[in-house]
Structure formats: C-alpha cells, structure tokens
Amino acid sequence: MCAWHFSGEQRCLNSELWHACAGPLVSLPAVGSRVIYFPQGHSEQVAASTNKEVDSQIPNYPNLPPQLICQLHNVTMHADAETDEVYAQMTLQPLSPEEQKEPFLPIELGAASKQPTNYFCKTLTASDTSTHGGFSVPRRSAEKVFPPLDFSLQPPCQELIAKDLHDNEWKFRHIFRGQPKRHLLTTGWSVFVSAKRLVAGDSVIFIWNDNNQLLLGIRHANRPQTIMPSSVLSSDSMHIGLLAAAAHAAATNSRFTIFYNPRASPSEFIIPLAKYVKSVYHTRVSVGMRFRMLFETEESSVRRYMGTITTISDLDSVRWPNSHWRSVKVGWDESTAGEKQPRVSLWEIEPLTTFPMYPTAFPLRLKRPWASGLPSMHDMFNGVKNDDFSRYSSLMWLGDGDRGAQSLNFQGVGASPWLQPKM
C-alpha cells in the first residue's frame, strides 16, 4: 500500500497514521480479496464532495448492475499534499459469471489494515489555534502517548519530534506548567498551525507507535465548499465518468480504478465479499426489528446508537432496482437521532434479534412453493429481476455452525457454489 511521488519514487504511507486520519470505522480490503463495488455509493461520494445531488439528466447504464463482484488487485494510500486529506486508490476487476462460480476461500490475502492503538485525537479550540499560548493537551492523553517527562526539572519539559503523513518532521516543546498545572505544546506549535492552516474545529491526532516514534496527523472539519473553478470537471461529468468506467469494465471484465475518500463518503462503497455475504444472505432482518450501529464520535472513538427498521426497499427503484445499497429505512431512537442517515445498508447494522439457522437437511417452509426458476448466485448479484426472488430476498445462506461464510452449503438452495472453500 504505497504511494508514488511525482518524482517517480515510491514511498509507503504509514498505515497507522493513514487510518487514524481516515477514522476508526474505516478498513481497507486486503489486496487479492474479492469485494463488492457499489456504483451507487461511489456516486454518493461525488455528491457529498461537490454538494450536488445526482442529476436526473445523467444517462442510465442498463448493463451496469447495482453491485459488482470484483477482484481487488491493488490498493495505495495517499494524502493530499495541500490539505493532508487522506484517500485510497483501488484497482478493481469485475469477475465474469464463470469466475464467480469458481471455488474461492474468503480469507485475508494481503496485509490487513492497521489501526492505531496508542493515540489521542483532540478537536482544536480557539485558544489552541491562537498565535499566543500553545496547544493544551489533556493530561491523560499526554501521559498515555508522549514520552514521560522528567519531573526533577523545573518546570518539567522536553522536545518532541513528530512525523506527519508526508514524512515531514515537526519539533515542539512539551512543558508541564500553569495554575492548575497542565500539559502544553509551545515552541513550534504556532508554526505547525500556520503551515497546516488549522482553525478551531479542526482535529489533530498524535500516535506513539511500536517503533517508539511519534506520528502526527490532522483532519480539517467539514467546511462549506467554495465555488469550483470552471476548469474543474463538473459534478455531472464526474458522475457520468465513474458510471461509464464501471459499465465498460463490467462489460469487458477489464480493470478500472476508483478513488475512495473516507472523510467525504457517507459510507464505504467497497465491501469485502465475505462481509456482504454474511449480512445479506446469512442474516434475517424484518420490519420492526431493533438494531444498533457504530458511529464515530468527535474525539475519534466509537459509539453504538440504537434504532428500528421501518422499511426494506430499493433506495432508487428506477435507476438501481434490486440493489442492496441503503435498502433499509430506519427510525433512530429520538434521543440519538441527530443528523444520521435515514437509510442504511445491511452490513452497517447489527440486528439485536438473531434467528436460528436451519440445517440443510430440512426444507425451508415458505408460504408459497419455491419458484422453480430460482436465480443463480450470479443472477442475485447482478440484479436479474425475478419476482419470487425479490419476495424472498431475505433468504439466509445455510451455514454450518458458527463458521459462517467459510463453510456455506449451497446444495439446499441450488445456487452456484462459487464461495465453497477449496480443501
């Protein structure tokens, strides 16, 4: 997961720091693994970053399915040189119907995403970004992440050297002083604030890694977009471009490249296949069911919020029929509603009610006889219309114990065993 310099040199971004800047819920799929790509979700990223919804004038691509099964060939982590905004570049290749039927063991093949363990994140106050004073560090955070101070000195102080995403070094004086005493970064801090154009509301992240290095990242708060210059591609052109590229790749089984910006995207739109399989075909959900969902908090930790499923339907039945993207409409508990999305995807939520899995020896008891034209797994993923399938789209994949997607048995449902493990 390395990025190329404009000089042609390859440089690997620190995975811990990249993920700290991306957020605690962001996880990049492993290179070599199979993933599901949602053009619908990719369009959402464009809409969010340009403050413009998808225009109805954008042409439809009837041969582009709502979800593409792809092989992930390459992932590189990047950070914008001007803003430090992190993003990932991924090379995907849609699988042909024959390749989808091939046995495949859903294991992590490449290096796993590395989330930081010893870090703190602080949203900057007005005094943190003023030209006087310095950066006030919460006591617990300073003791947890910074090297210990020598308290025999009066006042206790030390020099800290921290590296950012671009391998630039920043030097700060860390001092413990004041009434009441507090941890401050003084000399060097205002230079950093000016260089990174930080204002109150932005966040900084300090990490102490396993190599005893101090790493430093920033996140700019979401600010209203300024008017884009005419030289920049219009929002409509960007939508058309991503849909055309995906449609061409799907038709020719050729590789295509996408960019994923975790801070701009409302949700991840490239999902590991095993995760998708488990949530869509291995979990039964219904209207009225209670669930919980993880959200990032202000200081880059994670919190669960509760809600109730109110509807299960297509988000856009005209453009994207039979899509699992945001197919669940939810009502959030009143006290925690805030500005949360009214629709979510099945793999984002954790239902509080679980149903026992039926053993494969017993038939499923349905109110109507099962349709003889049950679509194959290829049809399921590629949005082939089938009323009976749509009606029973919550059919669970029949698993063996708790081993989940790695030991699925398809004999009972007549689907293609393209995920059965190779022994």
BAFIGU-745159 format. One line per field, with one value per residue (C-alpha): residue number from 0; x, y, z. Coordinates in Angstrom, 1 decimal. Example, Ala and Ser with C-alpha at 12.3 -4.5 7.8 and 13.67 -1.06 7.14 Angstrom:
n <- 0 / 1
px <- 12.3 / 13.7
py <- -4.5 / -1.1
pz <- 7.8 / 7.1
END
This chain:
n <- 0 / 1 / 2 / 3 / 4 / 5 / 6 / 7 / 8 / 9 / 10 / 11 / 12 / 13 / 14 / 15 / 16 / 17 / 18 / 19 / 20 / 21 / 22 / 23 / 24 / 25 / 26 / 27 / 28 / 29 / 30 / 31 / 32 / 33 / 34 / 35 / 36 / 37 / 38 / 39 / 40 / 41 / 42 / 43 / 44 / 45 / 46 / 47 / 48 / 49 / 50 / 51 / 52 / 53 / 54 / 55 / 56 / 57 / 58 / 59 / 60 / 61 / 62 / 63 / 64 / 65 / 66 / 67 / 68 / 69 / 70 / 71 / 72 / 73 / 74 / 75 / 76 / 77 / 78 / 79 / 80 / 81 / 82 / 83 / 84 / 85 / 86 / 87 / 88 / 89 / 90 / 91 / 92 / 93 / 94 / 95 / 96 / 97 / 98 / 99 / 100 / 101 / 102 / 103 / 104 / 105 / 106 / 107 / 108 / 109 / 110 / 111 / 112 / 113 / 114 / 115 / 116 / 117 / 118 / 119 / 120 / 121 / 122 / 123 / 124 / 125 / 126 / 127 / 128 / 129 / 130 / 131 / 132 / 133 / 134 / 135 / 136 / 137 / 138 / 139 / 140 / 141 / 142 / 143 / 144 / 145 / 146 / 147 / 148 / 149 / 150 / 151 / 152 / 153 / 154 / 155 / 156 / 157 / 158 / 159 / 160 / 161 / 162 / 163 / 164 / 165 / 166 / 167 / 168 / 169 / 170 / 171 / 172 / 173 / 174 / 175 / 176 / 177 / 178 / 179 / 180 / 181 / 182 / 183 / 184 / 185 / 186 / 187 / 188 / 189 / 190 / 191 / 192 / 193 / 194 / 195 / 196 / 197 / 198 / 199 / 200 / 201 / 202 / 203 / 204 / 205 / 206 / 207 / 208 / 209 / 210 / 211 / 212 / 213 / 214 / 215 / 216 / 217 / 218 / 219 / 220 / 221 / 222 / 223 / 224 / 225 / 226 / 227 / 228 / 229 / 230 / 231 / 232 / 233 / 234 / 235 / 236 / 237 / 238 / 239 / 240 / 241 / 242 / 243 / 244 / 245 / 246 / 247 / 248 / 249 / 250 / 251 / 252 / 253 / 254 / 255 / 256 / 257 / 258 / 259 / 260 / 261 / 262 / 263 / 264 / 265 / 266 / 267 / 268 / 269 / 270 / 271 / 272 / 273 / 274 / 275 / 276 / 277 / 278 / 279 / 280 / 281 / 282 / 283 / 284 / 285 / 286 / 287 / 288 / 289 / 290 / 291 / 292 / 293 / 294 / 295 / 296 / 297 / 298 / 299 / 300 / 301 / 302 / 303 / 304 / 305 / 306 / 307 / 308 / 309 / 310 / 311 / 312 / 313 / 314 / 315 / 316 / 317 / 318 / 319 / 320 / 321 / 322 / 323 / 324 / 325 / 326 / 327 / 328 / 329 / 330 / 331 / 332 / 333 / 334 / 335 / 336 / 337 / 338 / 339 / 340 / 341 / 342 / 343 / 344 / 345 / 346 / 347 / 348 / 349 / 350 / 351 / 352 / 353 / 354 / 355 / 356 / 357 / 358 / 359 / 360 / 361 / 362 / 363 / 364 / 365 / 366 / 367 / 368 / 369 / 370 / 371 / 372 / 373 / 374 / 375 / 376 / 377 / 378 / 379 / 380 / 381 / 382 / 383 / 384 / 385 / 386 / 387 / 388 / 389 / 390 / 391 / 392 / 393 / 394 / 395 / 396 / 397 / 398 / 399 / 400 / 401 / 402 / 403 / 404 / 405 / 406 / 407 / 408 / 409 / 410 / 411 / 412 / 413 / 414 / 415 / 416 / 417 / 418 / 419 / 420 / 421 / 422
px <- 0.0 / 2.5 / 2.1 / 4.2 / 5.8 / 5.6 / 9.4 / 8.7 / 9.9 / 7.7 / 7.0 / 4.9 / 2.5 / 2.3 / -0.8 / -1.5 / -1.4 / -3.4 / -6.1 / -6.1 / -6.8 / -9.4 / -11.3 / -11.8 / -14.5 / -12.5 / -10.9 / -9.4 / -10.0 / -7.0 / -5.2 / -6.2 / -9.5 / -13.0 / -15.1 / -18.5 / -18.3 / -21.4 / -21.5 / -24.5 / -22.3 / -19.5 / -22.0 / -22.8 / -19.1 / -19.2 / -22.4 / -21.1 / -17.8 / -19.4 / -22.5 / -24.7 / -27.1 / -27.2 / -28.9 / -31.8 / -30.3 / -27.4 / -27.8 / -28.7 / -26.4 / -28.8 / -25.9 / -24.3 / -25.6 / -26.2 / -23.4 / -20.3 / -18.3 / -14.7 / -11.2 / -9.1 / -5.8 / -4.1 / -4.6 / -2.5 / -2.9 / -2.5 / -2.6 / -3.2 / -0.1 / -2.0 / -4.8 / -3.5 / -6.8 / -6.4 / -7.8 / -7.2 / -6.7 / -8.0 / -7.8 / -10.8 / -11.6 / -15.2 / -15.5 / -17.1 / -20.1 / -17.7 / -15.2 / -18.0 / -18.8 / -15.2 / -14.5 / -12.8 / -11.7 / -12.7 / -9.5 / -7.5 / -4.8 / -2.8 / -1.7 / -4.5 / -5.5 / -3.5 / -5.5 / -3.5 / -3.7 / -1.8 / -3.1 / -5.2 / -7.3 / -8.3 / -10.6 / -8.9 / -10.3 / -9.9 / -7.0 / -5.3 / -5.1 / -4.3 / -0.9 / -0.3 / -0.1 / 0.1 / -1.7 / -3.3 / -3.1 / -5.5 / -3.5 / -4.4 / -3.6 / -0.2 / 0.7 / -0.6 / 1.1 / 4.0 / 7.3 / 7.4 / 8.6 / 11.5 / 9.8 / 13.1 / 13.3 / 11.5 / 9.4 / 9.3 / 9.8 / 11.1 / 11.5 / 9.1 / 9.7 / 6.7 / 6.4 / 3.3 / 1.9 / 4.5 / 7.4 / 8.0 / 9.3 / 7.8 / 9.5 / 7.6 / 8.5 / 6.3 / 6.1 / 4.1 / 3.2 / 0.5 / -2.1 / -3.5 / -0.6 / -1.3 / 0.5 / 1.2 / 3.0 / 4.6 / 7.6 / 6.9 / 3.2 / 2.2 / 4.4 / 2.6 / -0.8 / 0.1 / 1.6 / -1.4 / -3.9 / -5.6 / -8.6 / -10.9 / -12.9 / -10.2 / -8.6 / -5.1 / -4.1 / -0.9 / 0.2 / 3.0 / 3.8 / 5.5 / 8.8 / 8.8 / 8.0 / 5.6 / 3.3 / 1.1 / -2.0 / -4.7 / -8.3 / -9.9 / -13.5 / -16.2 / -16.4 / -18.8 / -17.4 / -16.3 / -17.5 / -15.4 / -13.5 / -14.8 / -11.6 / -12.6 / -14.8 / -18.5 / -20.3 / -22.4 / -19.3 / -17.8 / -21.0 / -21.1 / -17.3 / -17.5 / -20.6 / -19.2 / -15.9 / -17.7 / -20.1 / -17.2 / -15.3 / -18.3 / -19.0 / -15.3 / -14.2 / -11.3 / -9.6 / -10.7 / -9.5 / -11.5 / -10.7 / -12.2 / -12.2 / -13.3 / -13.9 / -16.1 / -18.0 / -21.2 / -20.5 / -17.9 / -18.9 / -16.3 / -17.3 / -15.4 / -17.3 / -17.5 / -18.9 / -21.5 / -22.5 / -22.9 / -25.1 / -27.3 / -27.7 / -26.8 / -28.8 / -32.6 / -34.0 / -37.6 / -39.6 / -39.9 / -36.6 / -34.3 / -30.6 / -27.5 / -24.9 / -21.4 / -20.7 / -17.5 / -17.6 / -15.9 / -12.7 / -12.2 / -13.6 / -16.7 / -20.2 / -23.2 / -26.6 / -29.9 / -32.8 / -35.7 / -36.1 / -39.1 / -38.9 / -36.9 / -36.9 / -34.8 / -33.4 / -33.8 / -36.1 / -35.8 / -32.1 / -30.9 / -33.6 / -32.7 / -29.8 / -28.7 / -27.3 / -29.1 / -32.0 / -33.0 / -35.0 / -34.6 / -36.0 / -33.4 / -34.1 / -35.3 / -32.6 / -29.8 / -31.3 / -29.1 / -28.2 / -28.0 / -28.8 / -32.4 / -31.4 / -28.5 / -27.1 / -27.4 / -23.7 / -23.6 / -26.0 / -26.1 / -29.6 / -30.5 / -32.6 / -31.0 / -32.7 / -31.5 / -30.0 / -31.9 / -29.8 / -29.6 / -31.3 / -34.6 / -36.5 / -37.4 / -41.2 / -42.4 / -46.0 / -45.8 / -44.0 / -40.4 / -40.2 / -38.6 / -36.7 / -34.6 / -31.8 / -28.2 / -25.8 / -24.6 / -28.2 / -28.6 / -25.6 / -26.3 / -29.8 / -31.7 / -35.4 / -37.3 / -40.4 / -40.1 / -36.5 / -37.4 / -40.1 / -37.8 / -34.6 / -34.1 / -33.3 / -30.5 / -27.4 / -27.3 / -24.3 / -22.5 / -22.4 / -20.6 / -18.0 / -20.2 / -19.3 / -16.2 / -18.4 / -21.6 / -23.6 / -25.4 / -26.9 / -30.2 / -30.8 / -29.5 / -27.1 / -23.7 / -21.0 / -18.6 / -17.7 / -17.2 / -13.8 / -11.1 / -9.7
py <- 0.0 / 2.6 / 5.9 / 7.3 / 10.6 / 12.9 / 12.3 / 8.7 / 7.5 / 5.1 / 5.9 / 3.9 / 5.9 / 4.9 / 2.7 / 3.5 / 7.3 / 7.0 / 5.0 / 7.4 / 10.3 / 8.2 / 7.3 / 4.4 / 2.7 / 2.7 / -0.5 / -1.1 / -4.5 / -6.8 / -6.9 / -10.1 / -10.5 / -10.4 / -7.3 / -5.9 / -2.5 / -0.2 / 2.5 / 4.0 / 4.6 / 5.9 / 8.5 / 9.5 / 10.3 / 12.6 / 14.2 / 14.8 / 16.3 / 18.6 / 19.4 / 18.4 / 15.5 / 13.2 / 15.0 / 13.2 / 14.1 / 11.7 / 8.8 / 5.4 / 2.4 / -0.5 / -3.1 / -1.8 / -3.9 / -2.3 / -4.3 / -5.7 / -8.7 / -7.7 / -8.9 / -6.2 / -6.0 / -3.0 / -0.5 / 2.5 / 5.0 / 8.7 / 12.1 / 15.4 / 17.5 / 20.7 / 19.6 / 16.3 / 14.8 / 11.0 / 8.9 / 5.5 / 4.4 / 0.9 / -1.2 / -3.5 / -6.2 / -7.4 / -11.2 / -13.0 / -15.3 / -18.2 / -16.8 / -16.1 / -19.8 / -20.8 / -22.0 / -19.3 / -19.3 / -16.0 / -15.3 / -12.2 / -12.4 / -9.2 / -7.0 / -6.1 / -2.5 / -1.3 / 0.8 / 2.7 / 1.5 / 4.2 / 7.6 / 10.6 / 12.9 / 16.4 / 18.9 / 22.3 / 25.2 / 28.9 / 29.2 / 26.1 / 27.9 / 31.5 / 33.0 / 33.3 / 30.4 / 26.9 / 23.6 / 22.4 / 18.6 / 16.6 / 15.2 / 11.5 / 11.9 / 13.4 / 10.6 / 7.9 / 9.0 / 11.3 / 10.0 / 10.5 / 13.9 / 14.4 / 15.9 / 16.7 / 19.6 / 22.9 / 23.2 / 19.7 / 19.9 / 18.0 / 18.3 / 16.2 / 15.3 / 14.1 / 12.9 / 13.7 / 11.7 / 13.2 / 12.3 / 15.9 / 16.4 / 18.9 / 19.9 / 21.0 / 22.0 / 20.0 / 21.6 / 21.0 / 24.3 / 26.8 / 27.0 / 24.5 / 22.7 / 21.4 / 19.9 / 22.4 / 22.3 / 25.7 / 26.5 / 25.1 / 24.8 / 28.1 / 27.3 / 24.0 / 25.6 / 28.2 / 25.7 / 23.3 / 26.2 / 24.9 / 26.6 / 25.9 / 22.8 / 21.0 / 18.0 / 16.7 / 13.1 / 12.1 / 8.4 / 6.6 / 3.6 / 0.3 / 1.7 / 4.4 / 7.1 / 10.0 / 10.4 / 13.4 / 13.8 / 16.3 / 16.4 / 19.5 / 20.0 / 19.9 / 23.4 / 24.6 / 24.1 / 27.2 / 27.6 / 25.2 / 26.9 / 26.2 / 24.3 / 21.6 / 18.8 / 19.4 / 17.2 / 15.7 / 14.8 / 13.1 / 11.0 / 10.1 / 9.3 / 6.8 / 5.1 / 4.8 / 3.4 / 0.8 / -0.1 / -0.6 / -2.7 / -4.8 / -5.5 / -6.3 / -7.8 / -5.2 / -3.4 / 0.0 / 2.4 / 4.2 / 6.7 / 6.3 / 9.3 / 8.1 / 11.6 / 12.6 / 9.4 / 9.0 / 5.2 / 2.7 / 1.6 / -1.3 / -4.1 / -7.4 / -10.2 / -12.3 / -9.4 / -8.7 / -12.4 / -12.7 / -9.6 / -10.0 / -13.8 / -15.1 / -12.8 / -12.4 / -9.0 / -7.7 / -4.6 / -3.6 / -5.3 / -3.4 / -2.9 / -1.0 / 0.7 / 2.1 / 5.8 / 7.8 / 10.3 / 13.7 / 12.5 / 9.6 / 6.9 / 4.8 / 4.7 / 2.5 / 4.0 / 2.2 / 2.3 / 0.3 / -1.0 / 0.6 / -0.4 / -2.7 / -1.5 / -0.1 / 3.3 / 4.1 / 1.5 / 3.3 / 3.6 / 0.8 / -1.9 / -4.9 / -3.0 / -3.8 / -0.3 / 1.5 / -0.9 / -0.5 / 2.5 / 3.1 / 5.2 / 6.3 / 6.5 / 10.0 / 11.0 / 9.9 / 10.9 / 13.9 / 14.1 / 10.4 / 8.8 / 7.8 / 4.8 / 2.3 / -0.9 / -4.3 / -4.7 / -1.5 / -2.6 / -5.3 / -6.7 / -7.3 / -10.4 / -13.4 / -16.4 / -20.0 / -21.2 / -24.1 / -27.2 / -28.1 / -31.5 / -29.7 / -27.8 / -24.2 / -23.8 / -21.0 / -19.8 / -20.4 / -23.2 / -22.1 / -20.9 / -23.4 / -20.5 / -19.6 / -17.4 / -18.4 / -16.6 / -14.7 / -13.6 / -12.5 / -10.2 / -8.8 / -7.6 / -10.1 / -9.4 / -12.3 / -11.6 / -14.7 / -14.0 / -10.4 / -11.6 / -14.0 / -11.9 / -12.2 / -16.0 / -16.9 / -18.7 / -22.1 / -22.3 / -25.0 / -23.9 / -20.6 / -20.9 / -18.6 / -17.8 / -20.1 / -23.3 / -22.4 / -25.3 / -24.4 / -27.8 / -26.8 / -23.7 / -24.8 / -21.9 / -21.9 / -23.0 / -20.2 / -19.5 / -23.1 / -23.4 / -25.4 / -28.1
pz <- 0.0 / -1.2 / -3.0 / -5.8 / -5.6 / -8.6 / -8.9 / -9.7 / -6.3 / -4.4 / -0.8 / 1.7 / 3.8 / 7.4 / 7.7 / 11.3 / 10.7 / 7.5 / 9.3 / 12.3 / 9.9 / 8.0 / 11.1 / 13.5 / 11.3 / 8.1 / 7.0 / 3.6 / 2.0 / 1.5 / -1.9 / -3.7 / -1.9 / -3.5 / -2.9 / -3.8 / -5.5 / -5.4 / -8.2 / -6.2 / -3.2 / -5.4 / -6.8 / -3.2 / -2.6 / -5.7 / -4.5 / -1.0 / -2.2 / -4.7 / -2.7 / -5.6 / -5.9 / -8.9 / -11.8 / -13.4 / -16.8 / -16.2 / -18.6 / -17.3 / -17.9 / -18.1 / -18.4 / -15.2 / -12.3 / -8.9 / -7.3 / -9.0 / -7.7 / -8.2 / -7.5 / -5.7 / -7.5 / -5.9 / -3.0 / -2.4 / 0.4 / -0.4 / 1.4 / -0.4 / -0.3 / 0.3 / 2.7 / 4.2 / 3.2 / 3.0 / 0.2 / -1.3 / -4.9 / -5.7 / -8.9 / -9.4 / -11.9 / -12.3 / -12.3 / -15.2 / -14.4 / -14.8 / -12.4 / -9.9 / -9.9 / -9.2 / -5.6 / -3.6 / 0.0 / 1.6 / 3.6 / 4.0 / 1.4 / 1.8 / 4.7 / 7.0 / 7.7 / 10.6 / 13.1 / 15.8 / 19.3 / 21.4 / 20.2 / 21.1 / 19.0 / 20.0 / 18.4 / 18.5 / 20.5 / 19.6 / 22.2 / 20.6 / 17.3 / 18.5 / 17.9 / 21.7 / 24.1 / 22.7 / 22.4 / 25.6 / 25.8 / 28.1 / 31.0 / 30.4 / 26.7 / 27.3 / 29.9 / 27.5 / 24.3 / 25.0 / 26.5 / 30.3 / 31.5 / 33.9 / 36.9 / 38.6 / 36.2 / 37.0 / 35.0 / 33.6 / 29.8 / 26.7 / 23.0 / 20.9 / 17.2 / 15.3 / 11.7 / 9.5 / 6.6 / 4.2 / 6.4 / 7.4 / 10.9 / 13.4 / 16.6 / 19.6 / 23.2 / 25.6 / 29.0 / 32.2 / 33.9 / 34.8 / 37.6 / 37.7 / 36.0 / 32.5 / 29.5 / 26.7 / 23.4 / 23.0 / 20.7 / 17.2 / 17.6 / 16.0 / 13.0 / 12.6 / 12.9 / 10.2 / 7.9 / 8.0 / 8.0 / 11.1 / 12.7 / 15.7 / 14.9 / 13.1 / 14.8 / 15.5 / 16.1 / 17.9 / 17.8 / 19.6 / 17.5 / 18.2 / 16.9 / 19.6 / 17.0 / 17.5 / 14.5 / 13.8 / 11.6 / 11.0 / 10.0 / 8.7 / 9.8 / 7.1 / 5.7 / 3.0 / -0.4 / -2.3 / -5.9 / -8.1 / -10.9 / -14.4 / -15.2 / -12.8 / -14.1 / -13.3 / -10.8 / -13.6 / -15.6 / -12.6 / -12.2 / -15.8 / -15.8 / -12.9 / -14.2 / -17.8 / -16.4 / -14.3 / -17.1 / -19.5 / -17.0 / -16.3 / -20.0 / -20.8 / -17.4 / -17.6 / -14.7 / -13.6 / -10.9 / -8.3 / -5.6 / -2.1 / 0.2 / 3.7 / 5.1 / 2.1 / 1.6 / 3.7 / 3.7 / 2.4 / -1.1 / -1.5 / 0.9 / 1.5 / -0.2 / 3.0 / 5.0 / 2.3 / 2.1 / 5.9 / 6.2 / 3.1 / 2.9 / 6.3 / 8.5 / 8.5 / 9.1 / 9.2 / 9.6 / 13.3 / 14.2 / 16.6 / 15.7 / 16.7 / 14.6 / 15.2 / 14.7 / 15.1 / 17.9 / 17.9 / 19.5 / 17.1 / 19.3 / 18.5 / 20.0 / 19.3 / 18.5 / 18.5 / 16.0 / 14.5 / 10.9 / 9.4 / 5.7 / 3.5 / -0.2 / -3.0 / -2.5 / -6.2 / -7.9 / -11.3 / -11.7 / -9.3 / -9.0 / -6.7 / -5.1 / -1.5 / -1.2 / 1.6 / 1.3 / 4.9 / 6.0 / 9.8 / 12.6 / 15.1 / 18.8 / 19.4 / 21.9 / 19.4 / 16.1 / 15.3 / 11.6 / 11.0 / 7.6 / 7.3 / 5.2 / 5.9 / 4.3 / 5.9 / 6.5 / 8.6 / 11.2 / 13.9 / 14.5 / 18.1 / 17.3 / 15.8 / 14.3 / 14.4 / 11.2 / 9.5 / 9.0 / 5.3 / 5.8 / 6.4 / 3.8 / 4.3 / 5.0 / 2.8 / 2.5 / -1.3 / -3.2 / -4.1 / -7.6 / -10.0 / -11.6 / -8.6 / -9.9 / -9.5 / -7.3 / -10.4 / -11.0 / -7.4 / -7.5 / -10.9 / -10.3 / -12.6 / -12.0 / -10.5 / -8.5 / -6.4 / -5.6 / -4.7 / -2.4 / -0.6 / -0.9 / 2.9 / 2.4 / 4.7 / 3.4 / 5.1 / 7.3 / 9.3 / 12.9 / 13.5 / 10.7 / 8.6 / 5.1 / 5.0 / 5.2 / 3.3 / 1.9 / -1.3 / -2.0 / -0.4 / -2.4 / -5.8 / -6.1 / -7.7 / -5.1 / -6.1 / -2.4 / -1.2 / 0.2 / -1.5 / 0.7
END
